[in-house]
Amino acid sequence: MATSGLASRTQQERSRATQRRLLDATVTCLIEYGWSGTTTTTVADTAGVSRGAQVHHFPTKNALVLAAVEHLTERRSEEIRSEASRWPAQSGTRVEGVVDLLAASFTGPLFEAALEVWVAARTDRALRSALGPLEAKIGRETFRLTAGLLDADVSRPDVREAIQATLELVRGLGVANLLSDDSQRRRAVLHGWNRHLTDVLTSRHVEPEGPT
């Protein structure tokens, strides 16, 4: 029985490893070839697995790509956490550091891979309907990650709004950076935004008075 259990775990580990290779290969293909060039055959070849193995784990291109979007988001979050873990326990530039990490994440190759899927979903109804709930989940997780890194009091509406606006801002700046190097303008915009975000996070919140 112990041998059977070990064999089962080994099979599960092999299965997870194959899935990881396929997801990593999908991200690589999206970055290098775009949506139209990312076929299931190309992904299987890049991953070094058989088409049968690819179909077994992800029967369709949409299933494969949606799983890859979630996978690349996890990779982006891991990168942000890893960078943030190297910061001193107390840092007077924490806001700048967090926003810089977010900006880098939304201008890197993993973000570009996600954009390929978003653009394709505009005209693919099935992909769009499946991508919507996933993006909502990713948005919630990214919000929680950002709030945690900022040590923000999310019970305050103004803080929640400022964090959400930060995410919308860096995403928009990331899109603007696709066709040309927009780094100089991005730094200027973020410099001004960081002052506002710092003011919101450090201000004393006063509840509005109700009707007398």
N, C-alpha and C positions, 0 to 999 in steps of 0.2 A: 504494500500500500504506500509506503514511504517512497518507493521508486516511482510509483504512478504519480504521486503528488509532485515529485521533483520534475518528472517529464512534463507534467501539465504546466508548471511554472516556467520551465524552459521554453515551451511552445508559446506561452503568453509573452515572454520576454522577446522571443524572435518576432512575434506578431507586432508588438509595440515598436521594435526596432525598424521593421519594414515600414510601418505607418510613418514613423519619424522621417525615414529617408524619403518617402514619397512627398511628405509635406515640405520638407526642406527643398526638395527638387522642384516642387511647384512654385515656391517663392523665388527660387533661382531663375526659373523659366519666365515668370512674370516680370522680373527685373530685366532679364536679358532680351526676351523676345516679345514682351507685351501680351495682351490678352489673346489676340488672334494667333500668335505664334506658340501659345501654350496649349498644346494638344496632349491628350492622355498618353499617346505614344511617345512624344518628346519627354514628358515627365518620367515615364517608366524607364526610358533609355538613360536619362540623366541620373535617376536614382539607382540604376543598375539592378532593376528587378524586372521580372517578366510581366507581360501584359496581363496574364492570368492573375498574378498576385495583386496587381494594381486594381483590376476589376473586382477582385474578392473584397478588398478593403474599401474601395471607393468606386461604386458601379458607374458613376457618371462624372463628367467634367465638372458640373456644378457642385456635386457633393465633394469632390476633391478640392475645388477652389475655396468653397466655404469653410471647410476644415482648415485649409491653409491660411485663410484670413484670421481665424481665431488663433492659430498656431503662431503666426507672425506677430500678432498683437501681444501674445504671451512673451515672445522673444523680445519685443520692444520694451515691455514692462520690466523684464528681467534685466535688461541693459540699464534702464533708468535706476532701478533699485541698486544694482551693482555699483554704479557711479556714485549714487547718493551715500552708500555705505562707507565710502572713503572720506566723506566730509568730517571735519572736527565736530565734536559733540555740540559745541556752541559756535555758531557762525553768524556774524553780522550781515552776511550777504546771502542768507539762505534763500530769500525770494529770488534774487538774481540767479542763484545756482539752479533752483528748480525750474525756472522759466527757461534758462539756457538749455537744460536737459530736454525739456519738452520741445523747444524749438529745433534742437538737433534731431530729435526723434521724428518730428513732422517734416523734416527736410532730407531724411536719409533714404536709402534704397528700400527699406521695408515699408515705409510710407508710400513710396512710388509704386510698389507692388500692390498695395491695397487700393490705390487710386485706379489702377488698371481694372480692378474688379468693379469698383463703383461706377466707372464710366460705362463698362459693359452692361451693368445692371439697368442703366437708363433706358435701354431699348430691349431688354430681355425680361419679360414680365415674370417668368418663373424665378429667375435669379434675383430679381428685385424683391419679390415677395419673401424669399428665403433670407435675403441679406438684411432686410429691415430689422427683424427681431435680433439678429446677431449683432448688428451695429448698435442697437439700443443697449444690449448687454455689455458690449465693449465700452460704450460711452459711460455707463455706470461704473465699470471697473476702473476706467481711466480717471474718472472724477474722484473715486475713493483713493486711488494711488496718489493723485496730486494733493488732495486734502491731507493725507497722511504725511507726505513729505513736507508740507508747509506747516504741519501741526496746527491746522486751522480749526476753529470752532464752527463746525457746520450746522450748529443749531441756530446760527444767525442767518437770516435771509440775505443780508447784504454780503456776507462772506460767501455763501453758496453762489450768489449771482456773480461775484467777482471771479470765483474759480471757474465757473462755466464760461464766462466771457474770456478768460485766459485761454481756455482750451479752444474756443472758437477762433480766437485771434491767431494762435500759433498754427492752427489748421489752415486758415486762410492764407497766412504768410507762406506756409509750405507749398500750397498750390501756386502762389505767385512766383515761387522760386523755380518752378518746373522748366520754364522756357529760357530763363536767363539767371545769372547770379544776382540775387536780390539781397545779398548779405548786408551791404552797407545800409540800405533803407531799413531792413529788418532790425538791425542793431539799434537804430535811432528810434524806431517805433517801440521796441521792447523796453528801451531805456526809460522812455516816458511812462509806459504802462507799469513797469516795476514800481515806480514811485507811487502810483495810484494804488496798486495792489498792496504794497506795504502799508500805506495809510489805512486801507480798509481793515487789514489783518490786525493792526496794532491799535486801532481806535477803540474807545470804550463805547460799547453799543448801548444806546438808550431806546427803550421801547417807546413807540409813539403813544401819546396819551389818548385815551378813549373819549367818547363824548361825555360831557359833564351833565 
